[in-house]
Amino acid sequence: MKNRIFGFICAIFSIALIDACNGGENTSLSPETSESVYTVGGTVAGLVGTVVLVNNDGDDLSVDKDGSFAFKTPLNPGVEYNVTVKTQPQNPR
């Protein structure tokens, strides 16, 4: 089961990285710079339980079902992101 959870987490990071590198396709404008901003997100598949992801040590996101997700806080161009797992899904009993 640990290998399945590890594979799931790797899939989340891969998808989040790919989505963020593509710019997230968000056309909102940043009030500070009047430039387009982007969101970091991805797609979850095969999730059993709930996982809590964190972007840049403060943008918690609880994911409890398969499908697309995106962090709430948009980022300005050039701003780095760091997605980590705060809480892993628990094994169903």
Secondary structure, 3 states (H helix, E strand, C coil): CHHHHHHHHHHHHHHHHHHHHCCCCCCCECCCCCCECECCEEEECCCCCCEEEEECCCEEEEECCCEEEECCCCECCCCCCCEEEEECCCCCC
